[in-house]
């Protein structure tokens, strides 16, 4: 099965930052208006045009990106909860931003080296891979799917990318479903 990953467009956190919103509230932040034409242009990408369906993370930045693409692509669009971001706290509790950043840096360093820590308090690379794979596996009957998500979700499947993944970047990947 071919998976066409798209990282969501650049997010506008201005209101969230001005109001010092919680992380949960920040997940509702929309795309920066200046990036919308770039997302619209992505719809002409040949791999996206070949997609049978579009899957999206439930976070606003991904869902808005998927909706913009779908205005031109006219595919069935499904929102999948388990395409959400990496979990900085596996219990879903509030953690200070400084602790979240520390955990993120540790996660990235371990992921880059193919290592993991048990009982770290955050979602491991293996757990994230398992979660995302379970979603992709549900759509194994399609030959090509587009997935609009977050860079850590994409990396969980395609592997570590030292340079990260740019906003609006398209990555094609041959995925072998586990069914």
C-alpha positions as CSV (number, residue, x, y, z in Angstrom):
1,X,0.0,0.0,0.0
2,X,1.3,3.4,-0.9
3,X,1.0,6.1,1.8
4,X,1.4,9.7,0.8
5,X,2.2,11.6,4.0
6,X,1.7,15.4,4.2
7,X,2.9,17.3,7.2
8,X,0.3,20.0,8.1
9,X,0.9,23.6,7.2
10,X,2.5,26.1,9.5
11,X,0.4,26.9,12.5
12,X,-0.7,30.4,13.8
13,X,-0.1,30.3,17.5
14,X,-0.3,34.1,17.9
15,X,-3.7,34.1,19.7
16,X,-2.7,31.1,21.8
17,X,0.5,32.7,22.9
18,X,-1.1,36.1,23.6
19,X,-3.6,34.4,25.8
20,X,-1.1,31.9,27.3
21,X,-3.4,29.0,26.4
22,X,-2.8,25.5,27.6
23,X,-1.4,22.8,25.2
24,X,-4.8,21.4,24.7
25,X,-6.1,24.9,23.7
26,X,-3.1,25.3,21.4
27,X,-4.2,22.2,19.5
28,X,-7.1,24.3,18.2
29,X,-4.9,26.9,16.6
30,X,-5.5,27.4,12.8
31,X,-3.0,27.5,10.0
32,X,-1.2,30.8,9.3
33,X,-3.1,32.4,6.5
34,X,0.1,33.1,4.5
35,X,0.7,29.3,4.2
36,X,-2.7,28.5,2.8
37,X,-1.8,29.1,-0.9
38,X,1.1,26.7,-0.5
39,X,-1.2,24.0,0.8
40,X,-3.6,24.7,-2.0
41,X,-0.8,24.2,-4.5
42,X,0.0,20.8,-3.0
43,X,-3.2,19.4,-4.3
44,X,-1.7,19.3,-7.7
45,X,1.0,16.9,-6.5
46,X,0.7,13.7,-8.6
47,X,0.9,11.4,-5.6
48,X,-1.9,13.1,-3.8
49,X,-4.1,13.0,-6.9
50,X,-3.7,9.3,-7.0
51,X,-4.8,8.8,-3.4
52,X,-8.1,6.9,-2.9
53,X,-8.9,8.6,0.4
54,X,-7.5,11.2,2.9
55,X,-6.9,10.5,6.6
56,X,-6.2,13.3,9.0
57,X,-5.1,13.9,12.6
58,X,-7.9,15.4,14.6
59,X,-5.8,18.5,15.5
60,X,-7.0,21.7,13.8
61,X,-3.7,22.3,11.9
62,X,-3.8,18.9,10.2
63,X,-7.6,18.9,9.7
64,X,-7.5,22.3,8.1
65,X,-4.7,21.2,5.8
66,X,-6.6,18.1,4.8
67,X,-9.7,20.1,4.1
68,X,-7.9,22.6,2.0
69,X,-6.3,19.8,-0.1
70,X,-9.7,18.1,-0.3
71,X,-11.4,21.1,-1.9
72,X,-9.6,20.2,-5.1
73,X,-9.0,16.4,-4.6
74,X,-12.6,15.6,-3.7
75,X,-11.8,12.4,-1.8
76,X,-13.4,10.8,1.2
77,X,-11.9,12.3,4.3
78,X,-11.6,10.4,7.5
79,X,-10.4,11.8,10.9
80,X,-8.4,9.4,12.9
81,X,-7.8,10.1,16.6
82,X,-4.7,7.9,16.7
83,X,-2.9,10.1,14.1
84,X,-2.5,12.7,16.8
85,X,0.8,14.1,18.0
86,X,3.4,12.2,20.1
87,X,2.3,12.1,23.8
88,X,4.7,14.0,26.1
89,X,2.8,12.4,29.0
90,X,1.3,9.0,28.6
91,X,-1.2,9.7,31.4
92,X,-2.4,12.8,29.6
93,X,-1.6,15.0,32.5
94,X,-0.4,18.5,32.4
95,X,3.3,18.9,32.4
96,X,5.2,22.2,32.3
97,X,6.6,23.3,28.9
98,X,10.2,23.0,30.2
99,X,9.5,19.3,31.1
100,X,7.8,18.7,27.8
101,X,10.8,20.1,25.9
102,X,13.2,18.0,28.0
103,X,11.2,14.8,27.2
104,X,11.0,15.8,23.5
105,X,14.8,16.2,23.3
106,X,15.4,12.9,25.1
107,X,12.8,11.1,22.8
108,X,14.5,12.5,19.7
109,X,18.0,11.5,20.8
110,X,16.9,8.0,21.7
111,X,14.8,7.6,18.4
112,X,17.8,8.8,16.4
113,X,19.9,6.0,17.9
114,X,17.3,3.3,17.9
115,X,17.0,3.2,21.6
116,X,14.2,3.6,24.1
117,X,13.7,4.1,27.8
118,X,11.1,2.2,29.7
119,X,8.9,4.1,32.2
120,X,10.0,7.5,30.8
121,X,6.6,8.9,31.2
122,X,6.2,9.8,27.6
123,X,5.1,7.8,24.5
124,X,8.0,5.6,23.2
125,X,8.9,5.4,19.5
126,X,7.7,1.8,19.5
127,X,4.3,2.8,21.0
128,X,3.9,5.6,18.5
129,X,4.8,3.3,15.6
130,X,2.3,0.7,16.9
131,X,-0.5,3.4,17.2
132,X,0.0,4.8,13.8
133,X,0.4,1.4,12.1
134,X,-2.9,0.3,13.6
135,X,-4.6,3.2,11.8
136,X,-2.9,2.5,8.5
137,X,-3.7,-1.2,8.8
138,X,-7.4,-0.4,8.9
139,X,-7.2,1.0,5.4
140,X,-5.2,-1.9,3.8
141,X,-7.9,-2.4,1.1
142,X,-6.9,0.9,-0.5
143,X,-3.9,1.0,-2.9
144,X,-3.0,4.6,-2.1
145,X,-3.9,6.7,0.9
146,X,-3.0,10.3,1.8
147,X,-2.3,11.0,5.5
148,X,-2.2,14.5,6.8
149,X,-0.4,14.5,10.2
150,X,2.5,15.7,12.3
151,X,6.1,15.2,11.7
152,X,6.6,12.8,14.6
153,X,3.7,10.7,13.4
154,X,5.2,10.6,9.9
155,X,8.6,9.8,11.3
156,X,7.2,6.9,13.3
157,X,6.5,5.1,10.0
158,X,9.2,6.4,7.6
159,X,12.0,6.5,10.1
160,X,14.1,9.2,11.8
161,X,14.9,12.3,9.8
162,X,17.6,14.4,11.3
163,X,16.4,17.5,9.4
164,X,12.8,16.9,10.4
165,X,10.0,17.3,8.0
166,X,9.0,20.7,6.6
167,X,5.5,22.1,6.9
168,X,3.5,21.0,3.8
169,X,6.2,18.5,2.8
170,X,5.0,15.4,0.9
171,X,6.6,12.0,1.6
172,X,5.7,8.9,-0.4
173,X,6.2,5.6,1.4
174,X,5.5,2.0,0.5
175,X,3.8,0.6,3.6
176,X,3.3,-3.1,4.3
177,X,0.1,-3.6,6.3
178,X,0.1,-6.0,9.2
179,X,-3.2,-7.8,8.5
